[in-house]
Amino acid sequence: KDYAFAEPVGQVGVRVSGHELKVVVLRKEVVRDPLEEKADEDEAPSSITYYILDHPIFRERDDIYPAPQTARRTLEFYSLWCQSVARIIDLEAPDVFHCPDF
């Protein structure tokens, strides 16, 4: 995948199956159009920041969910994903976060 639309902002390190892995972190900030109607001026954010995590393990799968669910490589995928997301939340302290269901 090409993430040219996002800016690389660093890496997070996590340990999976005894190995230290580095996950590339990219960021895309989308600024709200000031002319767009806002339902509530006090609560509408001026921008939304998206984070994208990239690592070869995330790219190796053929479908959205790696299979079989009991395979060691699948468990490593989920471990890498969950630890990386936790590190980003810890480092960036977002007001709100939304994550796919893995």
C-alpha positions, 0 to 999 in steps of 0.5 A, a space after each residue: 500500500 502507498 500511504 503518500 497522503 500521510 506524513 511519517 512521524 516516527 516509529 513505536 517499538 513493541 515486543 512480540 514473541 521475544 523480538 523487538 519490532 518497529 512499527 512505522 507511524 504515519 499521520 494525516 490531519 484533515 482540517 474541517 472546512 470553515 464554511 461547512 455547517 456545524 451543528 454545534 459551534 462549541 463541540 465541532 472539532 476544527 480538525 481530525 487526526 488519523 494515525 496509520 500503522 505500517 509493518 510488514 506483518 500487517 501487509 502479509 495477510 490476504 484478507 482483513 482478518 489473518 487466518 487461521 485464528 489459532 495460528 502463531 502468526 495470527 496471534 503475533 499480528 494481533 499482539 503487534 497491532 494492539 501494542 502499537 495502538 496502545 503506544 500511540 494512545 499513550 504517546 499522543 493522548 487523543 481526546 477520542 479514538 476509534 479503532 477497527 475491531 482488531 
